Amino acid sequence: MNSQVLEKLHEILPEGSILLHEPMKKHTTFRIGGEAEVFLEIEDLAQLQQVLPLLIEAEEPYFLLGNGSNLLVSDTGYQGTILHLSGEFTDVLIRDNLVTVGAGVLLSTVARMAAEKGLTGLEFAAGIPGTIGGAMVMNAGAYGGEMKQVVKTAMLMSPEGDLMSVSGEDMAFGYRTSRIKHSKDILLSVTLELAQGNRDDILTTMQELALKRREKQPLEYPSAGSTFKRPEGNFAGKLIMDCGLRGYQVGGAQVAEKHCGFVINKNQATAKDVSDLMKHIQQVVQKETGVLLEKEIIFLGDFE
Ligand SMILES: Cc1cc2nc3c(=O)[nH]c(=O)nc-3n(C[C@H](O)[C@H](O)[C@H](O)COP(=O)(O)OP(=O)(O)OC[C@H]3O[C@@H](n4cnc5c(N)ncnc54)[C@H](O)[C@@H]3O)c2cc1C
């Protein structure tokens, strides 16, 4: 990074908020990834509105990080700036059946807080290890629920620093996508509309779903969840299993024995191991079944 830009960042952000050469394996659920050149902890809107234009004007690449649970960072890291939202971006405000939550809050946290207040609608989200920001980008979903069903309004910021309040309908949610996935807009907060329910029933449903996950998913290994999107009328995991790839390994990366839809970091896998394994899976599945699996995981950094 240009030293003048770094100097200006030091004027905007408090001591300790700027990390250099930060290992990204610390910030991804895969526990994989080289160093980010610069890693910024952004604690409020005023900081974001100063930092973003500065990076854009200096043509410094940047990436908005959630909980890194859908992310593969390359072994050579990221030659740019990672923005991580904390501070006021982790606020939660519950008023009647409306829950306003900052982009940096974990889904599991907000799902539990809603349950404690007897609010139903977020049970599906309790076991998804992402932030509200990542979940809005991906329209995260599970067990018949998805973000699309509960979003009333979202507060976005354009790269120029303009704020926009966007209704749930205008978020253009689709399967693992939304209007922010392919734009440079940043999700700041969202208001979820839940319904009154019974606290104990909600907590029981959450426990049942957590148990299902533990039974079906290889949660004992680092991963980024489902590696590929669900192909129309089929399941990626089933196709991969039917092609005889259960347990197939490249270096330290493996097609999970427990659930073939997951690539896991079995034993100190590199990003290259994961990406080579994913390519191999795509080739075999396409050759055997004609289906081209599309990756769900987001790649950051340089890959061959
Ligand atoms: C064990 C496991 C189980 C999983 N189960 C599920 C599941 O059941 N259903 C499901 O949908 N997913 C699942 N996932 C995948 C993942 O948790 C979700 O996709 C989640 O929504 C990603 O959120 P994140 O905060 O980790 O985002 P990240 O991985 O950090 O980022 C994902 C994308 O969102 C962008 N982003 C993050 N925050 C913002 C923001 N504030 N503004 C703009 N862009 C932003 C990033 O730039 C990136 O493009 C699972 C993952 C794991 C590891």
The ligand as an SDF file (V2000), in Angstrom:
LIG
                    3D

 53 58  0  0  0  0  0  0  0  0999 V2000
  -20.0910  -25.4530    8.6940 C   0  0  0  0  0  0  0  0  0  0  0  0
  -20.7770  -24.4910    7.7510 C   0  0  0  0  0  0  0  0  0  0  0  0
  -22.1310  -24.6100    7.5180 C   0  0  0  0  0  0  0  0  0  0  0  0
  -22.7730  -23.7300    6.6300 C   0  0  0  0  0  0  0  0  0  0  0  0
  -24.1190  -23.8610    6.4260 N   0  0  0  0  0  0  0  0  0  0  0  0
  -24.7490  -23.0010    5.5970 C   0  0  0  0  0  0  0  0  0  0  0  0
  -26.1710  -23.1110    5.3870 C   0  0  0  0  0  0  0  0  0  0  0  0
  -26.8580  -23.9520    5.9410 O   0  0  0  0  0  0  0  0  0  0  0  0
  -26.7490  -22.2180    4.5240 N   0  0  0  0  0  0  0  0  0  0  0  0
  -26.0420  -21.2390    3.8990 C   0  0  0  0  0  0  0  0  0  0  0  0
  -26.6180  -20.4460    3.1510 O   0  0  0  0  0  0  0  0  0  0  0  0
  -24.7040  -21.1210    4.0760 N   0  0  0  0  0  0  0  0  0  0  0  0
  -24.0460  -21.9610    4.9180 C   0  0  0  0  0  0  0  0  0  0  0  0
  -22.6920  -21.8370    5.1070 N   0  0  0  0  0  0  0  0  0  0  0  0
  -21.9260  -20.8170    4.3270 C   0  0  0  0  0  0  0  0  0  0  0  0
  -21.7930  -19.4420    5.0220 C   0  0  0  0  0  0  0  0  0  0  0  0
  -21.8880  -19.5590    6.4350 O   0  0  0  0  0  0  0  0  0  0  0  0
  -22.8440  -18.4600    4.5170 C   0  0  0  0  0  0  0  0  0  0  0  0
  -22.7200  -18.2430    3.1240 O   0  0  0  0  0  0  0  0  0  0  0  0
  -22.7600  -17.0960    5.2330 C   0  0  0  0  0  0  0  0  0  0  0  0
  -23.8670  -16.3240    4.8550 O   0  0  0  0  0  0  0  0  0  0  0  0
  -21.4780  -16.3110    4.9050 C   0  0  0  0  0  0  0  0  0  0  0  0
  -21.3860  -15.2480    5.8160 O   0  0  0  0  0  0  0  0  0  0  0  0
  -19.9780  -14.6220    6.2740 P   0  0  0  0  0  0  0  0  0  0  0  0
  -20.2590  -13.5060    7.1990 O   0  0  0  0  0  0  0  0  0  0  0  0
  -19.0940  -15.6940    6.8000 O   0  0  0  0  0  0  0  0  0  0  0  0
  -19.4650  -14.0660    4.8820 O   0  0  0  0  0  0  0  0  0  0  0  0
  -17.9920  -14.1210    4.2650 P   0  0  0  0  0  0  0  0  0  0  0  0
  -17.6560  -15.5430    3.9310 O   0  0  0  0  0  0  0  0  0  0  0  0
  -17.0430  -13.3740    5.1220 O   0  0  0  0  0  0  0  0  0  0  0  0
  -18.2620  -13.3110    2.9150 O   0  0  0  0  0  0  0  0  0  0  0  0
  -19.1760  -13.7900    1.9540 C   0  0  0  0  0  0  0  0  0  0  0  0
  -19.4440  -12.6620    0.9480 C   0  0  0  0  0  0  0  0  0  0  0  0
  -20.1970  -11.6350    1.5720 O   0  0  0  0  0  0  0  0  0  0  0  0
  -19.5400  -10.3740    1.4200 C   0  0  0  0  0  0  0  0  0  0  0  0
  -19.8730   -9.5540    2.5930 N   0  0  0  0  0  0  0  0  0  0  0  0
  -19.7500   -9.8910    3.8990 C   0  0  0  0  0  0  0  0  0  0  0  0
  -20.2200   -8.9000    4.6760 N   0  0  0  0  0  0  0  0  0  0  0  0
  -20.6400   -7.9180    3.8390 C   0  0  0  0  0  0  0  0  0  0  0  0
  -21.2170   -6.6420    4.0260 C   0  0  0  0  0  0  0  0  0  0  0  0
  -21.4790   -6.1450    5.2480 N   0  0  0  0  0  0  0  0  0  0  0  0
  -21.5130   -5.8870    2.9420 N   0  0  0  0  0  0  0  0  0  0  0  0
  -21.2480   -6.3500    1.6950 C   0  0  0  0  0  0  0  0  0  0  0  0
  -20.7010   -7.5540    1.4440 N   0  0  0  0  0  0  0  0  0  0  0  0
  -20.4040   -8.3230    2.5110 C   0  0  0  0  0  0  0  0  0  0  0  0
  -18.0820  -10.7140    1.2780 C   0  0  0  0  0  0  0  0  0  0  0  0
  -17.3900   -9.6600    0.6350 O   0  0  0  0  0  0  0  0  0  0  0  0
  -18.1670  -11.9730    0.4340 C   0  0  0  0  0  0  0  0  0  0  0  0
  -18.3500  -11.6370   -0.9060 O   0  0  0  0  0  0  0  0  0  0  0  0
  -22.0240  -22.6990    5.9890 C   0  0  0  0  0  0  0  0  0  0  0  0
  -20.6540  -22.5850    6.2540 C   0  0  0  0  0  0  0  0  0  0  0  0
  -20.0270  -23.4630    7.1150 C   0  0  0  0  0  0  0  0  0  0  0  0
  -18.5670  -23.2870    7.4040 C   0  0  0  0  0  0  0  0  0  0  0  0
  1  2  1  0
  2  3  1  0
  2 52  2  0
  3  4  2  0
  4  5  1  0
  4 50  1  0
  5  6  2  0
  6  7  1  0
  6 13  1  0
  7  8  2  0
  7  9  1  0
  9 10  1  0
 10 11  2  0
 10 12  1  0
 12 13  2  0
 13 14  1  0
 14 15  1  0
 14 50  1  0
 15 16  1  0
 16 17  1  0
 16 18  1  0
 18 19  1  0
 18 20  1  0
 20 21  1  0
 20 22  1  0
 22 23  1  0
 23 24  1  0
 24 25  2  0
 24 26  1  0
 24 27  1  0
 27 28  1  0
 28 29  2  0
 28 30  1  0
 28 31  1  0
 31 32  1  0
 32 33  1  0
 33 34  1  0
 33 48  1  0
 34 35  1  0
 35 36  1  0
 35 46  1  0
 36 37  1  0
 36 45  1  0
 37 38  2  0
 38 39  1  0
 39 40  1  0
 39 45  2  0
 40 41  1  0
 40 42  2  0
 42 43  1  0
 43 44  2  0
 44 45  1  0
 46 47  1  0
 46 48  1  0
 48 49  1  0
 50 51  2  0
 51 52  1  0
 52 53  1  0
M  END
$$$$
